[in-house]
């Protein structure tokens, strides 16, 4: 990093992240869930080369990994002793420095926007029928064995970059299409469930006769930028190809799998600006949460005013709304950095 870039990062951080104390209360989610996400995010982080985010100008470049390691260690020790220090406001106040995040879109109380995302549990089919006629497609066969870097070098010739969402929906890979048979349908969904899969990024699919739901997650997209001006998602030209997964997972650089997510302790956001693996405290309408920034999405590029809270797997929008309505739409947000050398925290 050049001196100029570093100075610009320091200036940006000073504007958006300021020292401010937090009066901790007991977090809402179980400490074991937070520790599990922290530990798995650390695994992903250790295998990655990612931005430390703008807060690194004030917290230091190793703060993310040190803090995740601290959370995992405290939880492991408490599992033996029966204590729960990560739920103790006094311990949290003594063992974490706090840096308030001031969003770049003004809101009352300097609150960020807090949205919620989920994984839908839906019915699917191994073959299309009258209702389930929209496929989730695996990568086309011309790049199935290519790394992301190799694929990027060949993007001028690859099918993935050639077709838009509308092209795929119109049947470009189906019989009679321009690229018929060049991509494999992973599962067949209804139109509505297909839209939710593209919107949420992960979906759990029950196929009749199979003992457990299949999990699918976005893999690579067609290189078209997400258009924030389009409120009707069906008009987006960006298209995602999918792959089977063993768990609901956040971001990870191929071939490293992302961290396994648990409800209410993981968020998605702008990883470049905020830093993959950051531990945050969010105070929203229903209380305090400690969360790990473990995921991202196309809507977060250049977004310094929003996080998306992962809330779990639900069978319907009504069930999701009923379970999460009290979370609220905004939150005061703090970045947390562990005081690993403080006597009470060793």
C-alpha positions as CSV (number, residue, x, y, z in Angstrom):
1,X,0.0,0.0,0.0
2,X,1.4,3.4,-1.0
3,X,1.7,6.2,1.5
4,X,-1.0,8.2,-0.4
5,X,-3.5,5.3,-0.3
6,X,-2.8,4.7,3.4
7,X,-3.4,8.4,4.2
8,X,-6.6,8.4,2.2
9,X,-7.7,5.3,4.2
10,X,-6.9,7.0,7.5
11,X,-8.9,10.0,6.5
12,X,-11.9,7.9,5.4
13,X,-11.7,5.9,8.6
14,X,-11.6,9.0,10.8
15,X,-14.8,10.2,9.1
16,X,-16.8,7.0,9.3
17,X,-15.4,5.3,12.5
18,X,-14.9,7.2,15.7
19,X,-14.1,6.1,19.3
20,X,-17.3,5.9,21.3
21,X,-18.1,3.9,24.4
22,X,-20.8,1.3,24.3
23,X,-22.9,0.4,27.4
24,X,-23.1,-3.3,26.9
25,X,-26.1,-5.4,27.7
26,X,-26.4,-9.2,27.5
27,X,-26.4,-10.2,23.8
28,X,-29.6,-11.8,22.5
29,X,-28.0,-14.8,20.6
30,X,-26.2,-17.8,22.3
31,X,-22.5,-17.3,22.8
32,X,-21.9,-20.8,21.4
33,X,-23.3,-19.7,18.0
34,X,-21.2,-16.5,18.0
35,X,-18.1,-18.6,18.8
36,X,-18.8,-21.2,16.1
37,X,-19.2,-18.5,13.4
38,X,-16.1,-16.7,14.7
39,X,-14.0,-19.8,14.6
40,X,-15.1,-20.8,11.1
41,X,-14.6,-17.3,9.8
42,X,-11.1,-17.4,11.3
43,X,-10.4,-20.6,9.3
44,X,-11.6,-18.8,6.1
45,X,-9.6,-15.7,6.9
46,X,-6.4,-17.6,7.6
47,X,-6.6,-19.2,4.1
48,X,-7.4,-15.9,2.4
49,X,-5.9,-12.6,1.3
50,X,-8.6,-10.0,1.9
51,X,-8.9,-6.4,2.7
52,X,-8.8,-5.4,6.4
53,X,-11.2,-2.7,5.7
54,X,-11.1,1.0,6.4
55,X,-11.3,0.5,10.2
56,X,-7.8,-1.1,10.0
57,X,-6.5,2.5,9.9
58,X,-7.5,2.8,13.5
59,X,-7.6,-0.7,14.9
60,X,-4.5,-2.2,13.2
61,X,-4.2,-4.8,10.5
62,X,-4.2,-7.9,12.8
63,X,-7.2,-6.8,14.9
64,X,-9.7,-8.9,13.0
65,X,-7.9,-12.3,13.4
66,X,-6.9,-11.5,16.9
67,X,-10.4,-10.7,17.9
68,X,-11.9,-13.8,16.3
69,X,-9.3,-15.9,18.0
70,X,-10.1,-14.3,21.3
71,X,-13.8,-15.0,21.0
72,X,-13.2,-18.6,20.1
73,X,-10.8,-19.1,23.0
74,X,-13.1,-17.6,25.6
75,X,-16.0,-19.7,24.4
76,X,-13.9,-22.9,24.5
77,X,-12.7,-22.1,28.0
78,X,-16.2,-21.4,29.2
79,X,-17.5,-24.6,27.7
80,X,-15.3,-26.4,30.3
81,X,-16.0,-24.2,33.3
82,X,-19.7,-23.5,32.6
83,X,-19.2,-19.7,32.6
84,X,-20.6,-17.5,29.8
85,X,-18.3,-14.5,29.7
86,X,-19.4,-13.5,26.2
87,X,-22.9,-12.9,27.6
88,X,-21.6,-10.8,30.6
89,X,-21.8,-7.1,30.0
90,X,-19.0,-6.4,32.5
91,X,-16.6,-8.8,30.7
92,X,-17.5,-7.3,27.3
93,X,-17.0,-3.8,28.6
94,X,-13.6,-4.7,30.0
95,X,-12.3,-6.8,27.1
96,X,-13.4,-4.9,24.0
97,X,-12.5,-1.5,22.5
98,X,-15.3,0.1,20.6
99,X,-15.3,2.1,17.5
100,X,-18.6,3.6,16.4
101,X,-19.6,3.3,12.7
102,X,-21.1,6.5,11.3
103,X,-22.9,5.6,8.0
104,X,-22.5,7.6,4.9
105,X,-26.2,8.0,4.5
106,X,-27.5,10.2,7.4
107,X,-30.1,8.6,9.7
108,X,-31.3,9.6,13.1
109,X,-28.9,8.7,15.8
110,X,-26.2,7.8,13.2
111,X,-27.9,4.4,12.8
112,X,-27.1,2.1,9.9
113,X,-29.7,0.4,7.9
114,X,-30.3,-3.2,9.1
115,X,-31.9,-5.5,6.7
116,X,-32.6,-9.3,7.2
117,X,-31.9,-12.2,4.9
118,X,-32.9,-15.8,5.1
119,X,-32.7,-19.2,3.4
120,X,-36.0,-20.4,2.1
121,X,-37.0,-24.0,2.5
122,X,-38.8,-24.9,-0.7
123,X,-40.0,-27.9,-2.6
124,X,-38.1,-28.8,-5.8
125,X,-37.9,-31.6,-8.4
126,X,-35.0,-33.5,-9.9
127,X,-36.7,-33.1,-13.3
128,X,-39.0,-30.3,-14.6
129,X,-42.7,-30.5,-14.3
130,X,-45.6,-28.1,-15.0
131,X,-44.9,-26.2,-11.7
132,X,-41.2,-26.6,-11.3
133,X,-39.9,-25.3,-14.6
134,X,-37.0,-23.0,-13.6
135,X,-33.6,-24.5,-13.0
136,X,-30.7,-23.5,-10.8
137,X,-27.8,-24.0,-13.2
138,X,-24.3,-25.2,-12.5
139,X,-21.4,-23.5,-14.2
140,X,-21.2,-24.2,-18.0
141,X,-19.0,-27.0,-19.0
142,X,-16.4,-24.7,-20.6
143,X,-15.2,-23.5,-17.1
144,X,-16.3,-26.2,-14.7
145,X,-12.6,-27.1,-14.0
146,X,-11.2,-23.5,-14.1
147,X,-10.2,-21.4,-11.1
148,X,-11.6,-17.9,-10.8
149,X,-8.4,-16.5,-12.1
150,X,-8.3,-18.8,-15.0
151,X,-11.9,-18.1,-15.9
152,X,-11.3,-14.3,-15.7
153,X,-8.4,-14.6,-18.1
154,X,-10.7,-16.4,-20.6
155,X,-13.8,-14.4,-20.0
156,X,-14.0,-13.2,-23.7
157,X,-14.8,-16.8,-24.7
158,X,-16.7,-18.3,-21.8
159,X,-20.4,-18.9,-21.9
160,X,-21.0,-17.6,-18.3
161,X,-20.1,-14.0,-19.4
162,X,-22.1,-14.2,-22.6
163,X,-25.6,-14.6,-21.2
164,X,-27.9,-12.4,-19.0
165,X,-30.4,-13.5,-16.5
166,X,-33.1,-13.0,-19.2
167,X,-31.2,-15.2,-21.6
168,X,-31.0,-18.0,-19.1
169,X,-34.6,-17.7,-18.1
170,X,-35.6,-17.9,-21.8
171,X,-33.9,-21.2,-22.1
172,X,-30.5,-20.7,-23.6
173,X,-29.2,-23.9,-21.9
174,X,-32.4,-25.9,-22.5
175,X,-33.1,-28.1,-25.5
176,X,-33.2,-25.9,-28.6
177,X,-31.3,-23.1,-26.9
178,X,-28.2,-21.5,-28.2
179,X,-26.1,-23.3,-25.6
180,X,-28.3,-26.4,-25.1
181,X,-26.7,-29.0,-22.9
182,X,-23.7,-26.8,-22.0
183,X,-24.8,-26.3,-18.4
184,X,-26.3,-28.8,-15.9
185,X,-29.6,-28.1,-14.1
186,X,-29.0,-28.8,-10.4
187,X,-32.6,-28.8,-9.4
188,X,-35.9,-27.5,-10.7
189,X,-38.0,-24.9,-8.8
190,X,-41.1,-22.9,-9.2
191,X,-40.7,-19.4,-10.7
192,X,-41.3,-17.7,-7.3
193,X,-38.8,-20.0,-5.5
194,X,-36.2,-19.5,-8.3
195,X,-36.5,-15.7,-7.8
196,X,-36.0,-16.1,-4.1
197,X,-32.9,-18.3,-4.7
198,X,-31.4,-15.6,-6.8
199,X,-32.3,-12.9,-4.3
200,X,-31.2,-14.6,-1.2
201,X,-28.2,-16.5,-2.6
202,X,-28.8,-19.8,-0.8
203,X,-31.8,-22.1,-0.8
204,X,-32.8,-25.4,0.9
205,X,-34.7,-27.7,-1.5
206,X,-36.7,-30.7,-0.5
207,X,-37.0,-33.2,-3.4
208,X,-39.6,-35.9,-3.0
209,X,-38.1,-39.3,-2.0
210,X,-34.8,-37.8,-0.7
211,X,-34.0,-38.1,3.0
212,X,-32.6,-34.6,3.5
213,X,-33.0,-31.2,1.9
214,X,-30.4,-30.1,-0.7
215,X,-28.5,-26.9,-0.1
216,X,-27.5,-24.7,-3.0
217,X,-25.4,-21.5,-2.9
218,X,-24.4,-18.9,-5.5
219,X,-21.1,-19.8,-7.1
220,X,-20.1,-17.3,-9.9
221,X,-22.0,-14.6,-11.7
222,X,-22.0,-13.4,-15.3
223,X,-20.0,-10.3,-14.6
224,X,-22.9,-7.9,-14.9
225,X,-23.0,-5.3,-12.1
226,X,-26.0,-5.2,-9.8
227,X,-28.2,-2.3,-10.8
228,X,-29.6,-0.6,-7.6
229,X,-32.0,1.5,-9.7
230,X,-34.0,-1.5,-10.7
231,X,-36.5,-2.4,-7.9
232,X,-38.0,-5.2,-9.9
233,X,-35.4,-8.0,-9.5
234,X,-36.6,-9.8,-12.6
235,X,-35.2,-6.9,-14.7
236,X,-31.7,-7.3,-13.3
237,X,-29.3,-8.6,-16.0
238,X,-26.9,-10.1,-13.4
239,X,-27.2,-13.8,-13.2
240,X,-25.8,-16.3,-10.6
241,X,-24.8,-19.9,-11.2
242,X,-25.1,-22.2,-8.3
243,X,-23.4,-25.1,-6.6
244,X,-24.3,-27.7,-3.9
245,X,-23.2,-26.9,-0.4
246,X,-23.0,-28.9,2.9
247,X,-24.1,-25.9,5.0
248,X,-25.4,-22.4,4.8
249,X,-22.1,-20.6,4.2
250,X,-20.9,-17.0,3.9
251,X,-18.2,-15.6,1.6
252,X,-15.1,-17.5,0.9
253,X,-12.4,-17.3,-1.9
254,X,-12.5,-20.3,-4.1
255,X,-11.6,-23.0,-3.4
256,X,-11.8,-22.2,0.3
257,X,-15.4,-22.7,1.7
258,X,-16.9,-19.7,3.5
259,X,-17.8,-19.9,7.2
260,X,-20.9,-21.9,8.2
261,X,-23.5,-19.3,9.3
262,X,-25.8,-19.4,12.3
263,X,-28.9,-17.2,12.8
264,X,-28.5,-13.8,14.3
265,X,-24.7,-13.8,14.8
266,X,-23.6,-13.3,11.2
267,X,-24.1,-10.4,8.8
268,X,-23.4,-9.5,5.2
269,X,-21.9,-6.2,4.2
270,X,-19.2,-4.4,2.1
271,X,-16.1,-6.6,2.9
272,X,-13.7,-4.3,1.1
273,X,-14.6,-1.3,3.1
274,X,-15.4,-2.9,6.5
275,X,-13.2,-6.0,6.5
276,X,-14.1,-9.7,6.3
277,X,-14.4,-11.2,9.8
278,X,-15.0,-7.9,11.7
279,X,-16.8,-8.4,15.0
280,X,-19.6,-5.8,15.6
281,X,-22.1,-4.9,18.2
282,X,-25.5,-3.9,16.9
283,X,-28.1,-2.3,19.1
284,X,-31.5,-2.5,17.4
285,X,-35.1,-2.3,18.4
286,X,-35.0,-5.7,20.2
287,X,-31.7,-5.4,22.0
288,X,-27.9,-6.0,21.5
289,X,-26.3,-8.5,19.1
290,X,-22.7,-9.5,18.6
291,X,-22.2,-10.5,15.0
292,X,-19.4,-11.4,12.6
293,X,-19.2,-9.8,9.1
294,X,-19.0,-13.2,7.3
295,X,-20.9,-12.6,4.0
296,X,-21.5,-10.2,1.2
297,X,-23.6,-9.6,-1.9
298,X,-23.8,-7.5,-5.0
299,X,-25.8,-4.7,-3.3
300,X,-23.0,-4.0,-0.9
301,X,-20.3,-2.7,-3.2
302,X,-19.5,0.8,-2.0
303,X,-22.2,0.6,0.7
304,X,-21.1,2.2,4.0
305,X,-24.6,2.4,5.5
306,X,-26.0,-1.1,5.7
307,X,-25.7,-4.6,7.0
308,X,-27.8,-7.6,6.3
309,X,-28.5,-9.9,9.3
310,X,-28.7,-13.7,8.6
311,X,-31.8,-15.0,10.4
312,X,-32.1,-18.7,9.5
313,X,-34.1,-21.1,7.4
314,X,-37.8,-20.5,7.0
315,X,-40.6,-22.1,5.0
316,X,-42.3,-18.9,4.0
317,X,-42.2,-15.1,4.0
318,X,-45.0,-15.1,6.7
319,X,-42.9,-17.4,9.0
320,X,-39.9,-15.2,8.4
321,X,-41.8,-12.0,9.2
322,X,-43.4,-13.4,12.3
323,X,-40.0,-14.6,13.7
324,X,-38.0,-11.5,12.9
325,X,-40.4,-8.5,12.8
326,X,-39.1,-7.2,16.2
327,X,-35.5,-6.9,15.0
328,X,-36.1,-3.4,13.6
329,X,-34.9,-1.7,10.4
330,X,-31.9,0.3,11.8
331,X,-29.2,-0.3,14.4
332,X,-26.4,1.6,16.1
333,X,-23.2,-0.2,15.2
334,X,-19.8,-0.5,16.8
335,X,-16.7,-2.4,15.7
336,X,-15.2,-4.4,18.5
337,X,-11.5,-5.1,19.0
338,X,-10.4,-7.5,21.7
339,X,-8.1,-6.2,24.5
340,X,-6.2,-9.5,24.5
341,X,-3.5,-8.3,26.9
342,X,-5.8,-6.8,29.5
343,X,-5.4,-8.8,32.8
344,X,-9.1,-9.6,33.0
345,X,-9.2,-10.9,29.5
346,X,-6.3,-13.3,29.4
